[in-house]
Amino acid sequence: MSDLPPAPGRWETSVQASTHHQPLSEETEFDNAQVGAGSIIEPDVLIGFRYHPDCGPAVIGQHSILRKGTILYGDVTTGDYFQSGHYTVVRAKVEFGDYCTLCNHSTIEGIVRMGTGVRIMSHTYIPSQTWFGDHVFVGPGVTFLNDRRPGRVEDAPTPRGATIEDDVMIGGGCTIMAGITIGRRSFVAAGAVVTRDVPEGSLARGVPAGVEPLPPDLDSPNNRRLTCQPLDLWHPLASSLDDLRWPADWERDDVRE
């Protein structure tokens, strides 16, 4: 972590302003939100949506980027270097640590805790009462659930989502059942349907997912340069476009007509 930029202090001053593609030079107050210095707010973003007359503001950390179509309710708090993709929705009472990412067309239904370095890829659904530790990666198209028998039980208990502990890797297209715990450093293979607890340091795969010890090549924490990226590949402040190249075997001369 020493080679990553430190998360700066929270607020500097307060001004009335708005922005589109240029970073804010200082903390800015919107109608129902505080946005930290160095953040970029693209057009058609709604921050601090007033879902209730008594709701509090959204508070966005420094050096964040909210992309077109993002909706953040009031009572949402993010750390520094928060990144949202296009058309993401975050309902109230969600707390993000530093270096969190929520990619395109993903939804968080509210009352969710995210630690530091949680990266959620596109088209992911996270219901209320779901808990994430630090340095968690969730692939695209993952569905988390918070009720095993929805609408079929009288006096049903409060829905409860999954608990995802530190350094968990969840592959694309998985379904994570309500109320389970996925233990530290576990790896959930793409397409798995996880219906029971996964012990620390395990591999879960299949439908329904079976559990086995991690193979040696997967038995390590998630790479911090993956979970704590201050700028993603498409960030307007990225140093260059040199990484946006087609692979060598995709040369135009090789493309068939």
RODO-2510 file (C-alpha; in nm, 4 decimals, decimal comma):
residues 257
     n   res          X          Y          Z
     1     m     0,0000     0,0000     0,0000
     2     s     0,2920     0,2356     0,0438
     3     d     0,3064     0,3174    -0,3275
     4     l    -0,0604     0,4234    -0,3391
     5     p    -0,1547     0,7887    -0,2888
     6     p    -0,2722     0,8548     0,0660
     7     a    -0,6367     0,9351     0,1273
     8     p    -0,6297     1,3080     0,2072
     9     g    -0,8099     1,4872     0,4870
    10     r    -1,1826     1,5438     0,4542
    11     w    -1,2863     1,9052     0,3988
    12     e    -1,1072     2,2305     0,3230
    13     t    -1,3613     2,5104     0,2772
    14     s    -1,7226     2,5403     0,1650
    15     v    -1,8524     2,7249    -0,1421
    16     q    -2,1667     2,7282    -0,3545
    17     a    -2,0708     2,5874    -0,6940
    18     s    -2,1368     2,3243    -0,9551
    19     t    -1,9119     2,1444    -1,1975
    20     h    -1,9147     1,9047    -1,4894
    21     h    -1,5819     1,7633    -1,6059
    22     q    -1,3294     1,9706    -1,4110
    23     p    -1,2283     1,8687    -1,0575
    24     l    -1,3611     2,0834    -0,7747
    25     s    -1,0874     2,3015    -0,6294
    26     e    -1,2349     2,2762    -0,2811
    27     e    -1,5186     2,1171    -0,0880
    28     t    -1,8522     2,2102    -0,2446
    29     e    -2,2036     2,2173    -0,1046
    30     f    -2,4845     2,1201    -0,3380
    31     d    -2,8541     2,1312    -0,2458
    32     n    -2,8370     1,8267    -0,0179
    33     a    -2,4788     1,7085    -0,0485
    34     q    -2,1198     1,7867     0,0389
    35     v    -1,8618     1,6888    -0,2222
    36     g    -1,4919     1,6772    -0,1428
    37     a    -1,2210     1,8736    -0,3183
    38     g    -1,0738     1,7248    -0,6338
    39     s    -1,3940     1,5415    -0,7252
    40     i    -1,5494     1,5313    -1,0734
    41     i    -1,9267     1,5452    -1,1164
    42     e    -2,0432     1,4661    -1,4690
    43     p    -2,3717     1,6022    -1,6130
    44     d    -2,7042     1,4422    -1,5152
    45     v    -2,5897     1,3292    -1,1715
    46     l    -2,8246     1,3506    -0,8713
    47     i    -2,6476     1,3739    -0,5341
    48     g    -2,8380     1,3773    -0,2061
    49     f    -3,1798     1,2783    -0,3458
    50     r    -3,4366     1,3767    -0,0830
    51     y    -3,6141     1,0460    -0,0312
    52     h    -3,7728     1,1855     0,2897
    53     p    -3,8226     1,5434     0,4183
    54     d    -3,6041     1,4689     0,7217
    55     c    -3,3199     1,2900     0,5431
    56     g    -2,9637     1,4080     0,5791
    57     p    -2,7192     1,5039     0,3033
    58     a    -2,5003     1,2795     0,0957
    59     v    -2,1328     1,3232     0,1827
    60     i    -1,8816     1,2407    -0,0920
    61     g    -1,5093     1,2105    -0,0216
    62     q    -1,2259     1,3873    -0,1973
    63     h    -1,0966     1,2952    -0,5462
    64     s    -1,4132     1,1044    -0,6324
    65     i    -1,5843     1,0789    -0,9712
    66     l    -1,9596     1,0471    -1,0235
    67     r    -2,0394     0,9568    -1,3820
    68     k    -2,3442     1,0479    -1,5885
    69     g    -2,6694     0,9015    -1,4590
    70     t    -2,5503     0,8352    -1,1031
    71     i    -2,8165     0,8744    -0,8319
    72     l    -2,7033     0,8909    -0,4685
    73     y    -2,9708     0,9305    -0,2012
    74     g    -2,9367     1,1487     0,1034
    75     d    -2,7699     0,9790     0,4014
    76     v    -2,5075     0,8153     0,1773
    77     t    -2,1443     0,8581     0,2826
    78     t    -1,8395     0,7718     0,0736
    79     g    -1,4706     0,7796     0,1469
    80     d    -1,2091     0,9376    -0,0766
    81     y    -1,1486     0,8167    -0,4349
    82     f    -1,5051     0,6871    -0,4732
    83     q    -1,5908     0,6034    -0,8364
    84     s    -1,9371     0,5444    -0,9786
    85     g    -2,0096     0,4149    -1,3265
    86     h    -2,2909     0,5303    -1,5513
    87     y    -2,6481     0,4926    -1,4227
    88     t    -2,5735     0,3548    -1,0798
    89     v    -2,8214     0,3897    -0,7923
    90     v    -2,7287     0,4018    -0,4227
    91     r    -3,0175     0,4322    -0,1800
    92     a    -2,9971     0,5734     0,1734
    93     k    -2,7841     0,4635     0,4685
    94     v    -2,4972     0,3226     0,2648
    95     e    -2,1431     0,3806     0,3911
    96     f    -1,8378     0,3343     0,1689
    97     g    -1,4746     0,3361     0,2790
    98     d    -1,1946     0,4843     0,0700
    99     y    -1,1189     0,3552    -0,2841
   100     c    -1,4615     0,2022    -0,3480
   101     t    -1,6001     0,1533    -0,6993
   102     l    -1,9554     0,0876    -0,8193
   103     c    -1,9658     0,0201    -1,1924
   104     n    -2,2297     0,0789    -1,4602
   105     h    -2,5977    -0,0063    -1,4011
   106     s    -2,5450    -0,1451    -1,0507
   107     t    -2,7855    -0,0900    -0,7603
   108     i    -2,7373    -0,0804    -0,3842
   109     e    -3,0729    -0,0804    -0,2075
   110     g    -2,9644     0,0962     0,1126
   111     i    -2,8468     0,0056     0,4644
   112     v    -2,5266    -0,1481     0,3317
   113     r    -2,1734    -0,1242     0,4695
   114     m    -1,8694    -0,1249     0,2390
   115     g    -1,5168    -0,1304     0,3745
   116     t    -1,2038     0,0064     0,2094
   117     g    -1,1228    -0,1004    -0,1470
   118     v    -1,4524    -0,2667    -0,2377
   119     r    -1,4950    -0,2920    -0,6168
   120     i    -1,8370    -0,3808    -0,7568
   121     m    -1,8499    -0,4475    -1,1311
   122     s    -2,1399    -0,3700    -1,3670
   123     h    -2,4984    -0,5008    -1,3428
   124     t    -2,4709    -0,6075    -0,9796
   125     y    -2,7621    -0,5988    -0,7330
   126     i    -2,7023    -0,5565    -0,3582
   127     p    -3,0037    -0,5549    -0,1227
   128     s    -3,0407    -0,3947     0,2186
   129     q    -2,8624    -0,5367     0,5224
   130     t    -2,5552    -0,6598     0,3286
   131     w    -2,2076    -0,6163     0,4814
   132     f    -1,8718    -0,6008     0,3009
   133     g    -1,5284    -0,6027     0,4588
   134     d    -1,2125    -0,4565     0,3056
   135     h    -1,0518    -0,5291    -0,0344
   136     v    -1,3450    -0,7218    -0,1794
   137     f    -1,3914    -0,7690    -0,5546
   138     v    -1,7318    -0,8553    -0,7037
   139     g    -1,7489    -0,9481    -1,0718
   140     p    -2,0199    -0,8378    -1,3166
   141     g    -2,3779    -0,9564    -1,2998
   142     v    -2,3718    -1,0799    -0,9400
   143     t    -2,7006    -1,0932    -0,7465
   144     f    -2,7036    -1,0778    -0,3671
   145     l    -3,0263    -1,1717    -0,1850
   146     n    -3,1590    -1,0909     0,1620
   147     d    -3,4660    -1,3158     0,2081
   148     r    -3,4891    -1,6934     0,1594
   149     r    -3,8710    -1,7091     0,1604
   150     p    -3,9932    -1,3686     0,0430
   151     g    -4,3638    -1,3029     0,0900
   152     r    -4,4428    -1,6541     0,2163
   153     v    -4,3910    -1,6237     0,5933
   154     e    -4,6190    -1,4491     0,8428
   155     d    -4,4326    -1,2155     1,0808
   156     a    -4,1199    -1,2544     0,8733
   157     p    -3,7952    -1,1380     1,0335
   158     t    -3,6119    -0,8349     0,9017
   159     p    -3,4366    -0,9343     0,5772
   160     r    -3,0658    -0,9961     0,6201
   161     g    -2,8159    -1,0081     0,3365
   162     a    -2,4808    -1,1782     0,3178
   163     t    -2,1665    -1,0926     0,5130
   164     i    -1,8620    -1,0740     0,2851
   165     e    -1,5377    -1,0697     0,4824
   166     d    -1,2006    -0,9159     0,3883
   167     d    -1,0182    -1,0156     0,0675
   168     v    -1,3048    -1,2157    -0,0824
   169     m    -1,3112    -1,2569    -0,4614
   170     i    -1,6529    -1,3229    -0,6239
   171     g    -1,6573    -1,4101    -0,9937
   172     g    -1,9096    -1,2894    -1,2478
   173     g    -2,2650    -1,4195    -1,2670
   174     c    -2,2861    -1,5557    -0,9120
   175     t    -2,5893    -1,5642    -0,6832
   176     i    -2,5231    -1,5098    -0,3122
   177     m    -2,8046    -1,6310    -0,0867
   178     a    -2,9451    -1,4372     0,2094
   179     g    -2,7839    -1,4531     0,5515
   180     i    -2,4675    -1,6439     0,4652
   181     t    -2,1074    -1,5520     0,5466
   182     i    -1,8213    -1,5806     0,2985
   183     g    -1,5020    -1,6006     0,5011
   184     r    -1,1755    -1,4096     0,4566
   185     r    -0,9659    -1,4722     0,1428
   186     s    -1,2257    -1,7045    -0,0066
   187     f    -1,2718    -1,7302    -0,3817
   188     v    -1,6164    -1,7819    -0,5388
   189     a    -1,5920    -1,9128    -0,8943
   190     a    -1,7950    -1,7522    -1,1726
   191     g    -2,1544    -1,8705    -1,1966
   192     a    -2,1679    -2,0252    -0,8503
   193     v    -2,4899    -2,0240    -0,6474
   194     v    -2,3792    -1,9927    -0,2855
   195     t    -2,6452    -2,1192    -0,0437
   196     r    -2,4426    -2,1798     0,2744
   197     d    -2,1521    -2,0343     0,4687
   198     v    -1,8093    -2,0483     0,3081
   199     p    -1,5279    -2,0929     0,5635
   200     e    -1,2198    -1,8708     0,5583
   201     g    -0,9737    -1,9554     0,2817
   202     s    -1,2097    -2,1686     0,0735
   203     l    -1,3005    -2,2150    -0,2919
   204     a    -1,6745    -2,2219    -0,3671
   205     r    -1,7918    -2,3385    -0,7087
   206     g    -2,0872    -2,5001    -0,8793
   207     v    -2,4676    -2,5001    -0,8464
   208     p    -2,5310    -2,5231    -0,5600
   209     a    -2,1771    -2,4314    -0,4652
   210     g    -1,9562    -2,6940    -0,3132
   211     v    -1,6753    -2,5829    -0,0823
   212     e    -1,3133    -2,7002    -0,0824
   213     p    -0,9766    -2,5624     0,0333
   214     l    -0,8196    -2,2971    -0,1831
   215     p    -0,5586    -2,4283    -0,4267
   216     p    -0,2120    -2,2801    -0,3643
   217     d    -0,2279    -2,0407    -0,6613
   218     l    -0,5421    -1,8733    -0,5202
   219     d    -0,4421    -1,8732    -0,1542
   220     s    -0,3485    -1,5060    -0,1143
   221     p    -0,5127    -1,1705    -0,0397
   222     n    -0,6601    -0,9691    -0,3246
   223     n    -0,4108    -0,7497    -0,5073
   224     r    -0,4226    -0,4002    -0,3574
   225     r    -0,3534    -0,2406    -0,6929
   226     l    -0,6820    -0,3915    -0,8056
   227     t    -0,8889    -0,3006    -0,5011
   228     c    -0,7371     0,0441    -0,4340
   229     q    -0,7167     0,2107    -0,7746
   230     p    -0,7268     0,5902    -0,7378
   231     l    -0,7975     0,6250    -1,1123
   232     d    -0,9559     0,3647    -1,3360
   233     l    -0,8680     0,3028    -1,7001
   234     w    -1,1352     0,5476    -1,8242
   235     h    -1,0746     0,8294    -1,5764
   236     p    -1,0357     1,1726    -1,7425
   237     l    -0,7303     1,2433    -1,5241
   238     a    -0,5470     0,9250    -1,6263
   239     s    -0,1921     1,0135    -1,7258
   240     s    -0,2184     0,8827    -2,0817
   241     l    -0,4141     0,6645    -2,3217
   242     d    -0,1200     0,4336    -2,3866
   243     d    -0,2920     0,1416    -2,2134
   244     l    -0,5957     0,1666    -2,4408
   245     r    -0,4474    -0,0436    -2,7190
   246     w    -0,5836    -0,3414    -2,9057
   247     p    -0,3883    -0,6640    -2,8445
   248     a    -0,1106    -0,7250    -3,0964
   249     d    -0,3004    -1,0167    -3,2519
   250     w    -0,5955    -0,7844    -3,3244
   251     e    -0,4134    -0,5776    -3,5833
   252     r    -0,6497    -0,4280    -3,8390
   253     d    -0,4816    -0,6098    -4,1257
   254     d    -0,5806    -0,9391    -3,9622
   255     v    -0,9513    -0,8554    -3,9339
   256     r    -1,1555    -1,0434    -4,1894
   257     e    -1,3869    -0,8476    -4,4150
***
